[in-house]
Amino acid sequence: MRFGVLTGGGDCPGLNAVIRAVVRKGVKEYGYEFIGFRDGWKGPLEGLTMPLDIATTRGILPRGGTILGSSRTNPFKIDGGVEKIRENLKKMGVDALIAIGGEDTLGVATKLDQLGVKVIGVPKTIDNDLNNTDYTFGFDTAVNIAVEAIDRLHTTAESHHRALIVEVMGRHAGWIALHSGLAGGASCILIPEVPFHVDKVCEYVKSRFTQSYAPIIVVAEGAIPADGDMVTKDGTLDAFGHAKLSGIGEWLAKEIEKRTGNEARTSVLGHIQRGGTPTAFDRVLATRFGLHAITAAHEGDWGKMVALSGTAITRVPLASATEKLKTVDPSLYREAEIFFG
Ligand code: F6P
């Protein structure tokens, strides 16, 4: 059997670990052949490939990014896109696909499965917002990067008596903000799931200064003021129709300065959270996802996504994994609130 492997959407530390595990077990245990599709769904759409075997996947376990490249190409937004994919798979003798991606990439996989394409999904996103899996790989790495930044910002904030705001990724889900804010001892955490009141944030800022500490506020890029709108970068959309985000941190710094008279500055962590080597946790999770994905394919369990449930790797229908996002439960947010101010 011959498999095509692709990685789509925003990249994420651990993608290469999945590719390596899929290929290693597929070749050694099942005698399968692989072909790498380049740049997400653009690969099968345009026939862009690279060789994928044990030799080409050696040494990539700790490497960030993806050796296959990625894109946000959506074949369902392209005229004849799905037919083109089918034709290319046939031409290249590809029997089935392993698609590694987040809500958008796996959303495409879900629709292709419904159209009879054999596909297994592997959940990937630093945002940790895919449904039906306890964790996605990449999240742990992103949180650790954000925590290191927060630790560093504490000391400079205190030296200069400033409020420092850290803007982290998280469009619809505040997992990175919540975990990094808790681990980094933030004075306030703002997430998309719980609209915030600027006056309340200013109270936390003032209270922190009265305790002779400097406030650190962690804000997810998708956090929304209760009486305002989501702050977007430049109003442009990606191929899946998502507005490009970033700017809430800057906006908040201006409001804090205006309302409290304290100096406030913002650090936007942006793509730093997605780059570089994965943590050991993410390497292990990504490797296990890869091993289980090729086994699911071997068993012909098409239309499934491998998932983490507790410490076990399970399989869930792609359709259920992509029907909604896994957002932060407000009760978890309330746990963190005790440390605010
Ligand atoms: O991977 C998801 C994500 O991290 C979102 O939180 C963020 O909005 C998006 O990627 C930004 O990605 P890009 O800049 O590549 O479009």
Residues whose N, C-alpha, C, O or C-beta is under 5 A from the ligand:
A	BS01	F6P	G10 D11 I126 D127 M169 G170 R171 L245
